Amino acid sequence: MDLIEELRRERSLPSPRAARLIREQVGISQARLARELGVHRTAVTKWETGERRPRGRLLVRYVELLAALQAEVRL
């Protein structure tokens, strides 16, 4: 993955609270989101509480997925 692309995604990562709200507004559980990303549910919990942040390719996938979910909320 390109370093510049990773930095762009890092900047576009919503706050932990906003990420949780996006997920909740579309009615997706932490477990379902975790399965989609190939991580354990506790990873999503830690991201949504601000205890941890995704990194690398996982960061890119998480940002893209949140953006797609947010677009669904706007429809």
C-alpha positions, 0 to 999 in steps of 0.5 A: 500500500502506498504511504500517501494513500494510508495517510489520506485514509488516516485523516479521513477516519471518523472520530470513534464516536462518529464511527459508532454512530454510523454503524448504529444508524445502519443497524449493523452490530460490532460483530457483523462489522468485525466479520466483514473486516476479518477482525475480532469484535473486541477490535471494533469495540476498541476502535469505537472507544478510541482505545486503539486505531486500525492500521495499514490495509485494515485502516483503509478497509475500515475507512472505505466501509464506514464511508459506504455505510455513511452513504447508505444513511444519507439515502 
